[in-house]
């Protein structure tokens, strides 16, 4: 496996990101090692808050949430998925599968030996993270989701109905897949801010990012050769029998969440056509989501952490302060 590593000087003086780097080596699929970067802020003896990003972002996405969470006394860990941020980047698209992503992050979790976790996920950070939470459920105390999902291969019709009735643009994800399949390089900052004309739709909301912030999202990728993971990620969504391993992982995870009694909270931007509707799936089908004070942001977009980062962190602080009975 050919591994690329972004030069450190690409990450100097990024706006709003003063965090010291931390690294863990995990096994790759061929007997070698991959380096995972993560932010680790706050008291080391506090129960961990774990934040997973998705596509095509990195832990920079959480820069507005981390200080608020740390200010409430929490230990906050925000890893960069393999292929993103300061983590190592396998050079071939075929190096990436959902199962490998799950195992890489599971190795990260086990190496740090984290327990009593409050997990937060968005986008692919939720698909990977929730699968990991199901595999390591005894390490997880509670879960909060924001604009994320977990496909349920056992109940496709249920998901299709929720998407077609709850999304402002039901075809947005298919259009995203079709567009990215043709790309050799992503202007990541523009993707996140919503400046790609081919991905726009009528009434679409965009993010107001500075040029410096957009450059920070581009920083992990000196050129397109570093973007194999970012370019293939949307195409890893399961769509047929060839995705049997992913379908099995997601089905087994949902078997856990069908009986998940621990607290499960959602806080979603409803102007997100790709996953803004998925909160209803969790609320209706995860027992631990019943009766929780779920939040909706009517104008909230897909990258909700950029738009409502401090608010999400305060919701999360309140969620963790609840006197709840945790079943392990």
N, C-alpha and C positions, 0 to 999 in steps of 0.2 A: 504494500500500500504506500503510494507516494503521499507524503504529508507536507503541506505548506504551513508556514507560521508567519503571521503578519509582523513586520518589524515594530519594535516598541515605540519608535519615534512617531509612528502614525497616531498614537494615542496621547500625545503630549498636549496639555493645556486645553482639554475639551471643556466646553462651557457646562458648568453644573455637575461635573463628574470628578470630584477630588479624591475618590476612593483608592486606597492601596490595593494592589493586585495580590491575589492568592491563587495557588495552583495545586492541582492533584493530577497524578498520572493514572490512567485507567487502561485496561487491555483493549487493543483493537481486535479485529476479527482474524488477524493473521499472525498472532504471536508477538506483536510489537506493542508499543505504548502510544497513547494519545494524551496530550496535556489539556486539561480542562481548567479554564480560568473562572474564578468566582469572586464576587464582592463578599466581604464578611465584616459587618459593622455592628457595633453595640457590644454589650457585656457578654463575654464568652460563656458565662454560666447561666444565661437566660435561655428559656425555651426558644427554639429556632423558628423564625418565620422564613419560609423558602419561597422565592419568587421565580417563576419560569416564564421566559419570553417565548416568542414564536418567530414567524417568518415575516420579513427578512431583517429582524431587529437584533438587538443584543441587550446586555444588562444596562446599557445607557438608557433604555426605555423606562427604567425604574428610578432614575435619579431624583424625581420629584417626590416619590413615595418613601424612599429609604430614610431621609432625615426625620420625617414625621414619625415613622415607626421606631427608629432608634431613640427619638426624643421621649417616647412612651416607655422606654426601658427594655425594648426587645432586641434580641440578636437577629440580624437580618442577613440572609445569604441569597445572593442573586447570581447564579451561574450563567455562563455563556454556553449554549449548546454547541456540540461539535460542529464545525463548519461556520461558526459565527463569532463575532466579537474578538476577544483575545485568545480564544480556544483554538486548538489545532484544526486544520482544514484539509481533510482528504481531498485529493485532486480530481478524482473521477466521480461522476454522478452515480455510477453503479456501486460506489463505496457506501452509499447511504440507503438505509431501509428504516422503516419504523421500528422494527425489532432491535436493530442495532442502536438506534437513538435511545430506546428504553433501557437497554443493557448498559450503555455508556453512562447514562445518568443514574442508573441503579448502582453502578460501581462507585460513582462519585458519592452518592448518599451513604453507602455502606462504609467507604473509606473514612468518611467524616464521622460515622457512627451517630447519626442524628436521631433523636427521639423526641416525642411530644411536639411534633411538627404542626405548625399551622401553614398549610399550603395555599398558595395563590398562583393561578395560571390564567393565561390568555392565549388565544390563537393556538398554534401548534404546541405551545407550552402547556396547554390544557390536555390535548390528546395524549402527549407523551407523559405529562405529569400525573394525570388521573390514572393512566395505566400503571404508572409506578406506585401511586398511592394504593391502588388495589393490591399490587404485589407485596407491598410493605405496609399493609394496613395497620399493623400493631405499632408502627412508629408514628402514625398520623393521628392527631387529636381533632382537627377540624379542617375544613376546606372552604375557600372562598374563590369563586369564579367571576371573571369579568370578560365578556365577549370571547368566550371560549366554548368548546363543545367536546363531546365524545361520541362519535358515531356508534349507533347501536345496530349492528348487522342483523340482529334478530327481529328488529322492528323498523325496517326501512320505510314502510308506508307511513308510520307515525311521524317520522322525521320529515318526510317529503311534505306531508300536510302542514306541519308546523312552519316549514320554510316558505311554502307558497302562500300561506295566509299571514305570516308575520314579517316577511322581508319586504322592504321598499323596492327591491330590485332582485327578484328571485334568480335571475340568470347571472348575477355578478360573479359568483365563484367559477362557473364554467367559462365565462369570458376571461377571467384572470388566468385560469389554466391554459386556455387557448393562446392567450397573448404571451405568457411567460415561456411556453414551449418553443417559441420562435426566437427567444432572446439569447444572446451570447454574453451579455453584460447587463447588470441592473444598475440604474441610478437610484440607489437605495433611498437616499434622502427624499427624492421626488416621489417615489412610490409611497412612502410613509405620509408625506404631506398631502398626497392626493393630486399631484400635478401631471400625471400621465394621461393625456387626452383619450387614448384608446380604452382606458379603464373607467372613464367618467360616465355618469348617467344623469338624467334629468333630476334636478333637486338635490344632487350630491353635496354633502358637507365636506369641507376640506380643513386641514390643520394649518395654523399659522406658525411655521417654524422659521427661525432665522437662518441665514446662510451658514452660520457657524454650526447650528444644530444639525442642519442637513449634512454638512461636511462630517460631523461626528458619526452619523449613521453610515456614511460612506467609508469612514476610516478603516474598518476591518478588511476592506477589499482594495488593495492597490491596483488591481486590474481584474478582468473577468476570469482569469485562471483561478482566482481565490474563491469564486462564487459557485462552485459545483453544488454545494449544499443548498444555497439559496435558490438556485435555478431549478433544482429537482424537487424541492420540498412540496410545492403545491401539487405535483404529479404523484406524490406518494399516497394521496387519499385513496382508500380502497374503492375499487369500482368493478371487480370481477373475480373469477376463480383464481386468476394469477396472483391475487393478493391474499391468498389463504392464510399466511402467517399473521398478517395485520388483522384480518377479519377474526381470527381466533383470539388474538390478544385483546381486541376491543370487546368481543363477546364475553370473554372470561372476566374482563374488568366490569362490564355491566352486571354480570351475575353477582359481583360483590356489591355494586352500588344499588342493586335492587333491594338489598337488605341493610344498607348503610344507615345506621341510627345516629352516628356522630353528627355534630352541627355542620350544615352545608348551606352556605350563603351565596347569593348572586347579586351583582351590581353591574348592570349592563347598559351600554349605549344603544339606544333603539334605532338610531339612524344608520346603523351598520347592517348592510344587506347580507353579509356573509355569515355572521354568527350572532347578530343582535337578537335573534328570535330564540336562541337555544336555551335561554334561561328558563323558559316555560317547560321544556323537557325535564330539566333538573328539578324544578319546583314540583312537578306533577308525579315524578317517578322515583325520586330519591327520598326515602323516609326522613332522613335527617334535615331535609329542606322544608319540611312541613312546619308552618308557624314561625318561620324565621322572618326578620324584618328586611326583606329583599328591597333593592333600590333600582330604579330606572332613571336614566338620563335621556330625556326625549331627543335632544340634539347630539347625543353622544355617538362618536364615530368608532371605527374598528380599533384604532390605537388609542383606547380610552385613557391609558396611563398618561399620555401627553396632554390630554384635554382636561382631565379631572384627577390628576395624580394625588395631590394633597387630600382631596375629598375621599378618594378611595382608601388612602392610608388611615384617615380618621374613622371611616366606617369599619375598617379592619381592626383598629385599636378598640373600638366599642365592642366588636364581635368577640375579640379575645378577652375582654373584661367581663363578659357575661359569666354568671355563676352557673355553669352547665355541668351536667353529669356525663362524664366521658366513659364510654364503654369500649374496652379494648379486647 
